[in-house]
Amino acid sequence: MSFCWCTVHVKDIDESIKFYEDVVGLKVDKRFSGGGKTEIAFLGSGDTQLELIGGAGAYEGNGISIGFRVDDLDAKMAFVKAKGIAVHSGPFAPNPVTRFFFVQDPDGLLVQFVEQRN
């Protein structure tokens, strides 16, 4: 398993991209529609990136989650359930190569486990 991204739900994705480019120095790696009026942008390079999610209804909760890449999503889901941890939401499959689900850590932070097939 590896840490893959930190997700921040933002009110204005263009304003947030400008901040992270101009102030932090991150560059947009990819930007695409998340369905409906939602937009998603990944910033930075390498294996660990910042994911921004913006658009109508995209801002929720405390606005932050962290993601970890796993090889086998079904096995990870069985593992967390065996540990007595409830699945918060999911599994979701937004496209043919990506599946994920969320749990909450002891302080309520959303933790995403994601499987990406090639």
Secondary structure, DSSP 8 states (H G I E B T S, - for coil): -EEEEEEEE-S-HHHHHHHIIIII---EEEEEEEETTEEEEEESSSS-EEEEEEETT---TTSEEEEEE-S-HHHHHHHHHHTT----EEEEEEETTEEEEEEE-TTS-EEEEEEE--
